[in-house]
Amino acid sequence: MNNSGIWDRCDMTRRCELTGKTVQYGCNVSHANNKLTKRFLPNLQSVSLFSEALKQVVRIRATPYGVRCVEANGGLDNYLLKVGNADLSRKMLAVKRQLKARQSRNPEDV
């Protein structure tokens, strides 16, 4: 079963809106080899990123890794146009659609 549809319905999940990094499950193993199930939560931060093409600020919840990816690709606009749609949230997909629409109208803006 494909779980990608679950993320589209949940707005408040503990999930990075840029990279799709989510909660992981594992075990804490003690010296006596006792295994305790644990949830490893992503380090989500509230971030404001500026879209130069749209001339607006976009507020998202992202991990530091996601923010570094955006900076390494030269900004939010370049990152969204390069990355695939599978890991992006609904909000980021809407921004990406706006960017593509703006790019088709004025190719020199993006």
N, C-alpha and C positions, 0 to 999 in steps of 0.2 A: 504494500500500500504506500502510495506517495503522500508524504506529510506536508508538502509545500503549501497545500490549500489551508492548512491550520493557521499558518502565520498570517495569511491575508485577513482572517476574521478577528485576530487578537491584536488590539492596539497597545495594550499595556504589558506585553510579554517582556521578559528579561532577555532581550535580543538586540544586538547592534543593528541599527538601521542601515549601515553602510556595508558591513561585511557579512552579516547574518550569523555572527558568533552568538551562541546561546548557552543555556545551562548544560553542564556535563555532569555525569554521575560516575562515581567511583567508590573505592573503599579506602578508609583509613586502616592501616594494618599496624597493630601494636607489636611490641617486642615479643609478646606471648602469642602472636599470630592470630589475635582476635580481629575479625573484620567487621568494621562498622560502615554502613552505607552513608555516603556523604554527597551533598550537592556542591559542585564547584560553580559559583556564580561568575558571570563575566563582569569586568570592571567597567560598568556603564557610567558615563559622565554626560551631563547636559551641556551641549555645545552649540554655539551660534556660528554658522558658516555663511560667508557672503558669496552670492552668485553674481559674478560680474556681468554675465550676459542678461540676466533677468533684473539686475540692479535691486536685489532684495536680500534680506537676511533670512536664512532658514535655520530654525531651531530643531535640533534632533538629539536623540540619546545614542551615543556611540562610544565604542571602546577607544582607548588611546592608540591602539593599532590601526583602527579605522581612520582616525584623524591623521596619523602619520602617512597612511596610504594616500589620503587626499592631498596632503602637502607635497608628497613625493611626485605626484602626477601633475602638479602645477595648479591646484585649486579644485574647487567642487565641480565646476563645469567640465573640465577635462576628465576628471575621475568618473563622473556619471556617464559620459559618452563612451569611455573605454570599457567599463565593467559590464558584465552580463546582468540580466534582469533577475536571475534566480535568487540572489542573496539580498536584493534591495527590498526595503519595506514599501508599503503602499504609498506613503508620503514621498519617498525618494523616487518612486516610479512616476508619480505625478510631476515632480520637478523635472525629471528626465524627459517626459513628454513635452513639457513646456519649452525645454531647451531645444529639442529637435524641431518643434514648431517654429521657434525663433530663428534657428539655424536655416530652415528651409525658406523663410521669408527674407532674411538678411544674412547671407553666408559670411560676410566679413565681421559680424558682431561676435561670433563665437570663436 
